[in-house]
Amino acid sequence: MTDSNTTACACEGQCNAAVWNELDEFIASHERGRNSLIQVLHKAQELFGYLPPDVHQHVADQLGLPVSEVLGVVTFYHYFSMQPRGRHTINVCMGTACYVRGAKKVLEALQEKLGIKMGETTPDRRFSITTQRCFGACGLAPVIMVNSDVHGRVTANKLTGILNQYE
């Protein structure tokens, strides 16, 4: 572990050796190599909040893999993020029913209200915006999820009330 391992992460630069040691202990409990990569990346993202380049390098070194292979997995799977995420993830359903019933307008209003685009995080790291094809809640369209909370029949006018629930 080097001093570069204390760069910005979910703990906003306050990561210490204990966080890296927890990751190393997790890695040590798994076999080296690509078979453990996804599990290790899940744990790393849980610990750091996202997967910055120094975490890619560390995981690669510990598992005996090229960093390009780690980066390939991180960029392939939607779950993994290389950017810090907000405390609350707002996921807008863009499935057919939601889209037809105004999800695009809801997304646009959300982006304007928060001052960020889809895939970004507010400067205070309170919210991140993502989209998904379908939540399977078509009868409630348009639908957004904030973390794991489902909000149905959402309109631009309802967004302030919804967001205020997540201080």
Secondary structure, 3 states (H helix, E strand, C coil): CCHHHHCCCCCCCCCCHHHHHHHHHHHHCCCCCHHHHHHHHHHHHHHHCCCCHHHHHHHHHHHCCCHHHHHHHHHHCCCCCCCCCCCEEEEEECCHHHHHCCHHHHHHHHHHHHCCCCCCECCCCCEEEEEECCCCCHHHCCCEEECCEEECCCCHHHHHHHHHCCC
